[in-house]
Amino acid sequence: MIIARSLLGRTLLVTVLTVLVTHVATLFVFQRFYVAPLLEHTIQDRANHIFSLITALEYLSPPAQSAFIREFDDSEGGVIQSTAPDPLKIRSPTPSSRVFLLQQRLRSRYPTTRLWVTTQGQLPAVWIPLHTTHGDFWYITQRQRFDADFPEKWALLLALVILLGFSSVYWAVYRINRPLRDLTQAAHCIAAGQPSLLKITPDIPSEIREVSEAFHTMQHALKTLETNRTIMLAGVSHDLRTPLSRLRLALEMLQSPAPPPLDPLIQDLEEIDRIIDQFLDFARDRPHYPLHLRALAPLAVACQERFVSRGVPVTLDMSPNLPRVCFNELALERILNNLLENAVRYGKPPFHLSLYQEGKSVCLAVRDHGEGIPADEIPHLLQPFTRRESSRGGPPGSGLGLAIVARIVNLHHGTLELRSPPEGGLEVVVRLPIPGQTGSDDPTNRTV
């Protein structure tokens, strides 16, 4: 069915069918257990009334009969007369009418009884024969209102009520489905690259409100993803342009009588490789790091020795008997390298690498003694492609170092904190949870 293809049509169809089935069941019960017994009782009372009239006329003398007929008055407004109805104006009752059922009940005692229906006044009249040994009489009464034909005005009113019910259901379902149509239109707008105008009003159902809010969150995430992609593409060209220009100039100077040393070229190549690695790390949607339960001390010592071998004054301070934590050695090494590289690039020596326990976490802290960062700028530095304005003209960088660190720490179920100590500089603290003390399991091998 075409109407059942849409959610509006299906809801309307189910609602209408449910109402109709409920009404049919209600009418059946009402007819079976109320109307039918009431009809049986009414017909029996009317038949007893007719039997009583026949008995009275049978045993009354002619003068008494005349007086009885003349003074007769019952609650049904009927009269008794001896004149037969006009054959041209009478008709037999229909088999489905209550008059026909009354006729069948009277025939149980008087088999030849035949009732007639004729039109007199506003309602049809019923002629009931009263056969006695003194002659035939006719009891004339109006048909009961419940036996009259269904009036056209009531049929029209019933149709209006049904139409009003369908209209109400359609209006209610239409209002319920309107937020879904708006959501569909907003999805089409996003697919076409246009901003959506989806509005969440207080009158929409809670379930659709949750879907709309989730759609808003998805839309914001897509917008952020698109912005990051655009910035990343622009950042690649911007950050690579400077070392590539230096390489080109150095290559041209190689043909001169006094060629430049090769160390700057190697440094430029290392800078290009580092920038590309950072962009590739950030471009990964969710890297899979196998986590192993091990000690952090060997990794911190190796990282400190590596920087010291390069002539960078990095000191290491470790607390004894530190508990083991779950981490990926390659990922955590990348964290230490990024933090120390940022400290060397933007801070001032001496540089400190600390490893200690704080509550239910093992903390890994990197600190420099540079100018530090104002507290209001710290949250922005964790966003991708974000650098301090003061560093734009300084050392080159992609603005992805801290963003990559924050992502890796999050995958390790840890926390990242940037703070400026009172004596100056910047301290970055990575907290990794100790298994068994945070309510989690204690795995020896886990992948995130």
N, C-alpha and C positions, 0 to 999 in steps of 0.2 A: 504494500500500500504506500502511496506517495506521502500521505499524511504522517506515516510512521517512520519516515526517514530522518526527520529532524527531532531534536530533543523536545521542542515545543509540541510537535504533533504527537509524539509518543506519550508525553506526560498528559496531554489533553485527552488522548484516547484511553489511557489507563484510568484517569479520573472519571471520565464519562461512563466507561464500562463498569467501574466499581459502583458508581452511584446508581446506575440502572439495575445492576444485579441486586444491590441492596434493596432498592424499591420493589423489585419483583418479589424478592423473598419476603419482604414486609407485607406486601399485598396478599401473597399466598397465605401467610400465617393469619393475617387479619380476616381473610375470606374463610379460611378453614375453621378457625376456632372462635370467631366472633359473629361474622355476618351469617354464615350458614346456620348455626344454632338459633340466632335471632330470627332469621327468616322462617325456620321451621316452627318456632314458637308463635310467630305472627300469623302464619297460615292456619295453624291449628286453632288459634283463638278466633279467627274469622270464620272458619268452618263451624266451630261450636256455636258461634253467634247465629249463623244461618240455620243450623239445626234447631236452635232454640226458637227462632221465628217460625219455622215450619211446624214445630210441635205446638206452639201457641195458637197459630191459625187453625190447626187441625182440631183442637179441642174447644175452641170458642164457638159459641152460637153465632148465627149470621148477624144479629144486632150487635153482639159484643165484638165481632170481627170488624164491623164498620167503625165502631168507636175506637177500637185498638189501632186500626189503620189511620184514622183521622188524628188521633192524639200521639201517634208514634213519633218518637224523636230519640235518636241515639247519638253517641259521641262522634260518629263518623259523618254526620250530616246526611244520612241516607233517608229515603222515603220508600213507602210501599204503595203500589198501585196495581190495579187489575188490567190496565191497558198495555197491550204488547208493544214492543218497539217497532218502528218503521223498518221493514225489511231492506229498504234501499239505503238505510243509513247505519246499518250494523255490520260488523265484521267479527270474525272469530279471533280469539287472542292468539298471539304468536306463541309457538312452543317454548320459547326461552323466557317468556314473561312470568311474573308472579301470579297473574290472573289465571294463566294456564295451569300452574301448580295448584291453585285453589280449586279449579275445576276438577282436577284429578283427585283431590282430596274429597270433594263433595260426591264424586262418583263412587267412592268407596261405600257409601250408604245408598245413594240414589244414582244408579248406573246411567240413566238417561239424561242426567243433568248436563245442560250445555250453557255456558256463559257467553255473553255477547258484549262487545265493546262498541260504543257509539260516541260521537263527538257532540257534546252539549256544554256550552259555556267555555271557560278557559281551559279546563282539563277534560280529557276523555272520561266518559261515564261507563260504569260497569253495570250490566243488567244481569241479575241473578234470578233464575226462576224459582218460585216457591210453590211446589206441586202439593195440593191437598185434595181430600175427597170432596171438599166444598167448592173447588175450582182452583184455577191457576192464578197466582199473584207474582208480581215482579218487585224485587228489592233493587233499588237503584241507588248507587253511591259513586262517588268520584274515586278514581284510581289513586292508590297511595302514591305519594310523591317519589318514593323510592322505586316505584315501578314505572314512572313516567319516562319518556324518551329523554336521553341526555340533552340538556339545553345547549344550543349553539353558543350562547354567551359563556357558558362554563368551559366548553371546548376551546374557545378562543382564549379565555383566561389561562387555562392549563398550558396552551401553546406558548403564551407570553411568559409564563413562569419558567417553562423549560428553556425558552430562548434566553431569558434573563440568567438562569443558572449556567448555561453554556458560556454566555458572555462573561460572567463573573469568573468562571474557571479559566477562560482564555486570558482575561486581563491579569489574573493573579499569576498564571504560569508565564505570561509574557514579561511581567515585571521581574519574576525570578530569573528568567533566562537572559534578560537584558545585559547584566554584567558579563555573561559568557560571550555575548555578541561583541561587546566592547573589547573583551580580552582577545577575541579572534581578530578584530580589526587592528588592535595594537600589535599583534603578532605579525600581521601582514605588513604593517608600517615598518616594523623592524626588519623584516625580510627584504623590503624594498629600499632599505637604507635610510629611512625617514624616522624622525623622532616620534614616539608614540605619545598620545594624549590620554592615556588611561588614568582615570580618576577613581579613587576608592572613597565611596560615600558611606555614611554611617548606616544607611538603610539596607545595604546588601546583606545576604545571609553570611553567617560566619565562615562556612566552608568555602564559599566563593571569595570571601575576603582573604582567607589564607592563600588561596590560589593566586589572587591578584597581588598580594604582598610578595609571594614567591616569584611572581613574574617581574615585579619591580626590582627585586634583588638580582634576578637573572639579567634584566636589562642593564642594571648598573654594572654587573660583572662583565657583560659583553662590551659595554662602553669603556670600562677600564682596560679590558684586554685589547680593544682596538686602539686606545690611546697609547698603551704600552708598546704595542707593535709599531705604531707610527714613530714614537719617540726612539724605540730601539733601532729602527732603520735609519732615522736621522742621526742617532748617536754613533752608529757604526761608521757612517761616512765622515762625521765630524771628528771622532776620536782617532780614526786611522789616518786622517788627512795630514796631521802634523808629522808623525814619524815617517810616513811615506814621502813627504816633501823633503825631510832631512836625508832620507835614503837616496832619493833622486839626486839631490845636490851633492851628496858624498860620492855617488857613482860618477857624476860628471867631473868631479875634482880628481878622481883616480887617474885621469888622463893627463893631469898637470904634472910639471916636473917635480913638485913636492906633494905627493899624495898624502891625504889625511890618514891618521891612524884608524885601524879597523875596530877598535873597541866601541866607539860611538855607534857604528853600524850594527854591531852585535847587540848593543843595548836597545837600539830601535827595533830590531827584529824581536827581541824578548818582550818589549813593550807591546808590539803588535800581537804576538802570540798570547800574552796575558789578557789583552782586551778581548780577543776572539774567544778565549776560554771562558771569560766571565759572561759574555753574551750567550755562549752555548749553554752554560750552566743555568742561566736564568731562563733560557728558552725552553728548557725541559719542563713539561707540565708537572710531573711528580716523579722524581727519580726514586728508584727502588734501592734502598740501602739495607744490606744485611747487618743486623746489630748483634754484637757479641759482648758477653759479659767479661770485662777485662779492666785492668788498671790504667789510669790516665797518665801516671808519672812517666813511663817510658816515652810516650808520644810527646809530652811537654819537653822532656830533656832533649829529644832528637830535634825538635823544632827550634829550641833555644840555641843548640850547637850549630844548626844550619845558619842562623842569622849572625851568630858571633863569627863564624868563618868568613862571612861577607864583610866583616868589619863593623857590624851594627852592634852597639852596646846594649845587649838585652840581658837582664838579670833574671834568675829564676828563684822563686821562693815557694817551697812546697811544705805542707804539713805532713807529719809522719803518720803512717798507718791509715791512709785514706781508703775508704771502701771502694769496691769495684762498681762500675756502672755499665749500662748497655749502650754501646755506641759503635759507629762504623769508623774504622781507623782512617780511611781515605777521606770521608766527609769531614771528620773532626780536624784532620790535618789541613784541609782547605779552609776551615773556620780560622784556625790559628794563623795560617799564612795571610788570609785576608785582613785579619785584625792587626797583625804586626806590620803588614805592608801599609795599611792606612795610617798606623802610628808613625812609621818612618816617613811616609809621604807628606802627611799634614801636621804631624806633631814635632816635638823636639826631644832629644835624649835628656836623661837616660830613660830607657824603656824597661818596664817591669812586667814579668809574666808570673802570675800567682796561681797556686792550686791549693784549695782548702775546702773544708767541709762547713756547711752552714745549714743547720737544721736537718732536713731530710734530703738535702741536695749536695752534690759536689760542685763547687764553683771554680770556674776557670776565668781569670781576669787578666786583661791586658791594659796597661796604663802608660800614658806618655806625659810629658811635662811641657806641652805646648800652650797655646792660648786658650784652649778649651772651647766649649760650645755653649751658648746660652741655653737655659732650660727650655725656652719656648721653641727652639729650633730642633731639639732632639727628636720629637715624634716624626718630623718631616724627613729626617735623614734615613729613617727605616723604609721609606717609600722608594720604589725602583726609579732609577734615572734622576735621583735628587742629589744635588751637591750644594754646599754652602756657597752663597754668592761671593764670599771672599776668596773662594778657591777656584773661581772660574778662570782667573788669569794665572793661577799657580800651576802645580803639577797636573799633567793630563790624567784623566780618569773617566770612567763610564758612569759613575754614580750607582753601580750595581753591587759593590762590595758588601755593604751592610745589608742590603736586601737579600743577597744570597745567603749571608750568615743567618739572618732571621728565618729564612725558609728552612735551612738545614736544621737549625735548633728546634723549630716547630715539628719537624719530622722526627726528631729525637724526643719529643714530648717534654722539651725543656722550655726555659724562658730566657729572654735576652733583655738586658738592662744597660742603658747608657746614662752615666752620671758624671758630673763635674765636681771633683773634690775641692774643698775650700782652698787648698794650697795651689790650685791651678791644674791645668791639663785635662785630659779626658780619660775616663776609665770605662771599659766595656766588660760586663760581667755576663758569662754564660753559665746558667744553672742546669745541671742534668740530674734527674731524679734518681735516688738510690732504690734499686729494686727491693721489694719487701717492706718498705717503710712508707709507701704512698698509696697502699691499698691495691696495687697492681700485682701481677704475677712476677715470678722471678725466672725468666727464661735465660737460657744460655745461648740461644740462637734464635733470632727473630728478624723478620724483614718488614720494613715499612715502605 
